Amino acid sequence: MQNVAIPSSRQPGTRDVRVLARGLTILSAFEPENGWLTNSELAALTDLPKPTVSRLTSNLLEAGYLEYSAQRAAYRLGMPVLALGFAAASHSDFVVLARPLMQQFADEHRVSVVLASPDASSMVCNEVAHSREMLFTLRVRAGSRLRIDRSALGRALVGAMGDAERLAYLEKLSVADPSAWKALSQEVPHAVSQMAGQGYCVAAGTLEEGTNGVALVIDTPEGPHTYALGCAAPSNALAMARLKREVAPGLLALKARLEAELSAGQAE
């Protein structure tokens, strides 16, 4: 009689997915400089219970995704995670395309320009360009995470979504980050109105106190509103009048150029 392999009846369940999500949350807590973080610091950054964090870091260390320093009693990302990040960054054609145009725009308008994509309750900065003439630059760099409710980037992204997509996103956000959901929900009608009426969102003092900013979304061949593109500067250097008269139209033109070049590259 021929032996027949019987497939396992166990299928990945909710608990497996939750453990995976929490493990990714731990990895996402590390900043680009990959500094050492203790279990207590990771618990504070992720809002996870410290016993859960201790169990997860132990598993991630065993799998090679974290390194441990006994002297510091702290962890940092292991090379497998860093290799994945470097590979993703180096193969992002869009970031390569956008980088010099962002720097040109930053220098021309004396602002900081940020290209970001959504990740759970934050916007992850894929690329940042600071004007060479700015005396004070924003405390943002590639790899930084911006609260989705505190940035024009996040508001533009949510404002550009269709009703069903926005509702589904806000429902997930209400579970992942209730405080961000509460703050963002209050801004949604205004964000939707701005995106529908002018194609961008304007914000004052949301990213950092005393700054003005504007953001819009970029549609790529991967899908609509894949990225958010925005710029900001101290309000004494970027008054709202100049922002609306000069910077916002320039950002719309930059969006059109990037999307046109992406489409042309896709057609080749």
C-alpha positions in Angstrom: 0.0 0.0 0.0 1.4 3.3 -1.0 2.3 5.7 1.8 0.3 8.9 1.6 1.5 12.0 3.4 -1.2 13.5 5.6 -1.0 17.2 5.7 -0.9 18.9 9.1 -4.3 20.0 10.3 -2.7 22.9 12.1 -3.0 26.1 10.2 -1.6 29.5 11.1 -4.1 31.1 13.5 -4.7 34.4 15.0 -2.2 33.9 17.8 0.6 33.2 15.2 -0.2 36.3 13.3 -0.3 38.4 16.6 3.1 37.0 17.6 4.6 37.8 14.2 3.1 41.3 14.3 4.5 42.0 17.7 7.9 40.7 16.6 7.9 43.1 13.7 6.8 45.9 16.1 9.9 45.2 18.2 12.2 45.4 15.1 10.5 48.6 13.9 11.3 50.4 17.2 15.0 50.7 16.3 16.1 54.0 14.7 18.4 54.2 11.6 21.5 54.6 13.7 20.7 51.2 15.3 21.5 52.2 18.8 21.2 49.8 21.8 17.8 49.5 23.4 16.9 47.7 26.7 13.7 45.7 27.1 12.3 48.5 29.2 13.0 51.0 26.5 11.5 48.7 23.8 8.4 48.3 26.0 8.0 52.0 26.3 8.5 52.5 22.5 6.1 49.8 21.5 3.4 50.0 24.3 3.9 46.2 24.8 4.1 44.6 28.3 7.7 44.2 29.4 7.3 40.4 29.9 6.1 40.1 26.3 9.0 42.2 25.1 11.5 40.0 27.0 10.0 36.9 25.4 10.1 38.4 21.9 13.6 39.7 22.2 14.8 36.3 23.3 13.2 34.7 20.3 14.5 37.3 17.9 18.0 37.0 19.4 18.0 33.2 18.9 16.8 33.7 15.3 19.7 36.1 14.6 17.5 39.2 14.1 18.9 40.9 17.2 22.3 41.2 18.8 22.7 41.4 22.6 25.3 43.2 24.7 25.6 41.8 28.2 27.5 44.8 29.3 24.6 47.1 28.3 21.8 44.6 28.9 20.5 45.9 25.6 19.8 44.8 22.0 20.3 46.2 18.5 19.3 44.9 15.1 21.3 42.0 13.7 22.8 41.8 10.2 19.9 39.8 8.6 17.5 42.7 9.3 20.0 45.3 8.2 20.7 43.4 5.0 17.0 43.3 4.2 16.7 47.1 4.8 19.7 48.0 2.7 18.5 45.8 -0.1 15.1 47.4 -0.1 16.5 50.9 -0.1 19.1 50.2 -2.8 16.5 48.7 -5.1 13.9 51.4 -4.7 13.9 53.0 -8.2 11.4 55.7 -7.1 13.6 56.9 -4.2 16.6 57.0 -6.6 14.6 59.0 -9.0 13.2 61.4 -6.4 16.3 62.1 -4.4 18.0 64.7 -6.7 14.7 66.4 -7.5 13.9 66.6 -3.8 17.3 68.2 -3.1 16.8 70.7 -5.9 13.4 71.6 -4.6 14.7 71.9 -1.0 17.4 74.3 -2.1 15.2 76.4 -4.3 12.5 76.9 -1.7 14.7 76.8 1.4 12.7 73.9 3.0 13.1 70.3 4.2 11.5 67.8 1.8 10.4 64.4 3.0 9.3 61.3 1.0 7.4 58.8 3.3 5.3 55.7 3.2 2.7 54.4 5.7 3.5 51.8 8.3 0.9 51.0 10.9 0.4 54.2 12.9 3.3 56.2 11.5 4.8 57.5 8.3 8.3 56.1 7.6 10.7 58.6 6.0 12.2 56.9 2.9 14.3 60.0 1.9 14.9 63.4 3.3 16.5 66.5 1.7 17.3 69.6 3.7 18.0 73.0 2.1 21.7 73.9 2.3 20.7 77.4 3.2 18.5 76.6 6.1 20.0 77.7 9.5 17.7 75.3 11.4 16.6 72.0 9.9 13.9 69.7 11.1 14.9 66.8 13.3 14.0 64.3 10.6 16.1 61.9 8.5 15.7 58.8 6.4 14.3 56.1 8.6 12.6 58.4 11.0 9.0 57.7 11.9 6.5 60.5 12.1 3.2 60.1 13.9 0.5 59.8 11.2 -1.8 62.2 13.1 0.9 64.8 13.6 2.1 65.3 10.1 0.8 66.8 6.9 2.1 63.7 5.2 -0.2 61.4 7.2 -3.2 63.7 6.8 -2.6 63.9 3.0 -2.4 60.2 2.7 -5.6 59.6 4.7 -7.4 62.4 2.9 -6.6 60.9 -0.5 -8.1 57.5 0.3 -11.5 56.4 -0.9 -14.2 56.2 1.7 -14.0 52.4 2.1 -10.2 52.3 2.3 -10.2 55.2 4.8 -12.7 53.5 7.0 -10.8 50.2 7.0 -7.5 52.0 7.7 -9.0 54.0 10.6 -10.5 50.9 12.1 -7.0 49.2 12.1 -5.5 52.4 13.6 -8.1 52.5 16.4 -6.7 49.2 17.6 -3.0 49.8 16.9 -2.8 53.3 18.3 -6.1 54.7 19.9 -4.6 58.1 20.7 -3.4 58.6 17.1 -6.8 57.4 15.8 -8.7 59.9 18.1 -6.5 62.8 17.0 -6.6 61.9 13.3 -10.3 61.3 13.2 -10.9 64.9 14.1 -8.8 66.0 11.2 -10.2 63.7 8.5 -13.0 65.9 7.2 -10.6 68.8 6.7 -8.0 66.6 5.2 -10.5 65.1 2.7 -11.7 68.6 1.8 -8.2 69.9 1.2 -7.2 66.9 -0.9 -10.3 67.1 -3.0 -10.2 70.8 -3.4 -6.5 71.6 -3.9 -4.7 68.3 -4.1 -2.6 68.9 -1.0 -2.8 69.3 2.8 -1.5 72.3 4.7 -0.5 72.1 8.4 0.9 74.5 10.9 2.9 73.3 13.9 1.9 69.7 13.7 5.3 68.0 12.8 7.3 70.3 15.1 6.2 73.4 17.0 6.7 76.6 15.0 6.8 74.9 11.6 4.6 75.2 8.6 4.2 72.3 6.1 2.4 71.0 3.1 2.1 67.5 1.7 0.5 65.5 -1.1 0.4 61.9 -2.3 2.3 60.2 -5.1 0.7 57.6 -7.3 3.1 55.0 -8.6 2.7 51.9 -10.9 2.5 49.9 -7.6 -0.8 51.6 -6.8 -2.5 54.9 -5.9 -1.1 57.1 -3.0 1.8 54.7 -2.4 3.9 57.6 -1.0 3.4 61.0 0.6 5.7 63.9 -0.4 5.8 67.0 1.8 8.0 69.9 2.8 8.2 72.0 5.9 10.3 74.8 7.4 10.2 77.1 10.5 7.2 79.4 10.2 9.3 82.5 10.3 11.0 81.3 7.1 8.0 79.8 5.5 4.9 82.0 6.0 1.6 80.5 5.1 1.2 83.1 2.3 4.4 82.0 0.6 3.6 78.4 1.2 0.3 78.6 -0.6 1.5 81.0 -3.3 4.8 79.5 -4.2 5.7 76.2 -2.4 2.5 74.3 -2.8 2.2 74.8 -6.6 5.9 73.9 -6.9 5.2 70.7 -5.0 2.3 69.8 -7.3 4.6 70.3 -10.3 7.2 68.0 -8.7 4.5 65.4 -8.1 3.5 65.6 -11.8 7.1 65.3 -12.9 7.8 62.3 -10.7 4.6 60.5 -11.8 5.3 61.2 -15.5 8.9 59.8 -15.3 7.6 56.8 -13.4 5.0 56.1 -16.1 7.6 56.6 -18.9 10.0 54.2 -17.2 7.2 51.6 -16.8 6.4 51.8 -20.5 10.0 51.2 -21.6 
